Amino acid sequence: MSGGIPRPDDARALADLRRALAGAGYTTEAIEDRLGGGRLASSPADIALHLRRLSDGDPFSALARLFLLGLPLSESEAESVLGGERLRSLRAAGWLEGDRAVQASIKLVPHGDLLVASDLDADGPTGPDWVAGMHPPSVTLAKLTVRRRIGRALDVATGNGIQALLASRHADAVIATDVNVRALAVAALNAALNGVENVELREGSFFEPVARERFDLLTCNPPYVISPESRFAFRDSGLPGDTVSREVVRAAPRHLADGGLAHILVSWAHPPGEPWGPVEAWVEESGCDALLLHFGSDDPITHAGEWLRPVAAQSVERFRESLTEWLDYLERIGIEAIAHGAVILRRRPGRNWVRRETIPLDRLEQASDDLPRLFASQDYLESLEDGRALLDSAFALVERHHLEQTLTYSDGEAEIDGTVLWLDEGLGFRIALDEHTTRLLPRLDGRRPLREVLAAQSEELGLEHADAVRFESAALPVVRRLVELGYLAPV
């Protein structure tokens, strides 16, 4: 079993802790700067590297050792950093343990201006109810979630509660569910630590605690790992294959109000090179428009090796045994490739659309503005009778776009070798442009229909009628793709 949880109702201890961390500059930026680009892995090798980057005696280093790395401080060092009264206060509330050596009972990581508590992870998961901290999937889901003023939000499988805390800032009320009682206790601690009062925590499996209720926003980071184990609540569902991802996606629409959005991280099995079929079937007849995002796929060995990495740090022999168990399981149920991605749903009456995109996670930024624009663009495209109907609309290039051009030298003269268009927000799409499209974009200012813009460009190029017609036909799929990707918006 995992260790104790500090008392969330001790106002003095909460205030003391926040003041100590703020005074030491315990921020996301400081951690990224001091600990090598924000890599917070906690294997013995990683901790040894982190310690080399920290100093002796300064408050930030002492608190990072204590609350980030899970290492003890001497009594004198803890008192020097915290002061005697504050040290006693944090001990009494359960944040700190031990007599001669002072140890944190919980991990604390800043996320923006939030502080997120979770279980210490120096030794990896320590029990079935172990509560994970801020990890890449948490950040991915937070970036994908649309932030707009709403009435009610639901966070399913809340874990440490980070998604519920973020939703609390733009929702009147938030309900967070989890089957792990310890996770709910940690989420309650995080709500108290951050002064959040509009989150209600409910115990139960997935949607059971909110039967027949509907919400304007739904987030879910379920235990989607395809594995033969049911050891850890945060990772393993105990259901075969990708069942848990499928069932969450199929159940989510019943809990969305009209216009409501669901953001769900998922994993699914698929034949090599054919990732879309399984997940497309999950959203059939859902009553929702669906944006399916594929982040990437792994072969079984890579998949098992990544999830078993903490085991390897403890025992190579145990890692080999677990790897064999996982690979035998995956082969037995016929899994050849495992995708990871997200399903974003919008409940809407009428004929719904499904769209699929592969996106690079390393370029994902906050998509709160980008996703509504993509949904609106797809609505527009679905409303067209055919591709030529684009000619009757005016388009404008969205803000926050960038053009990157690569130059090469030939005979001492610089020539444009390639042009790439991208946005500094959202899903990280990048698209290569040819010379004609690069010249077309500045003309798309929302003042004239596309038909007139293309005619003017054809005239400028000196094209005869037949060539102008071919130029127009060639431009239409390019413009359509720019609209799909959110670079161009119909005006």
Secondary structure, DSSP 8 states (H G I E B T S, - for coil): -------TT-HHHHHHHHHHHHHTT--HHHHHHHTTTT----SHHHHHHHHHHS-SS-HHHHHIIIIIS---EEHHHHHHHH-HHHHHHHHHTTSEE-SSEEEESSEEEEETTEEEEE---TT---STT----S-HHHHHHHHHS----EEEEEEES-TTSHHHHHHTTTEEEEEEEES-HHHHHHHHHHHHHTT--SEEEEESSTTGGGTT--EEEEEE-------S----TTT--SSSTTHHHHHHHHHGGGGEEEEEEEEEEEEEEE-TT--HHHHHHHTTT-SEEEEEEEEEEE-HHHHHHHHTHHHHHH-HHHHHHHHHHHHHHHHHTT--EEEEEEEEEEE-SSS--EEEEE--GGG----TTHHHHHHHHHHHHHH-SSGGGGGGSEEEE-SSEEEEEEEEEETTEEEEEEEEEEESSTT--EEEE-HHHHHHGGG-EEEEEHHHHHHHHHHHHT--HHHHHHHHHHHHHHHHHHHHTTSEEE-
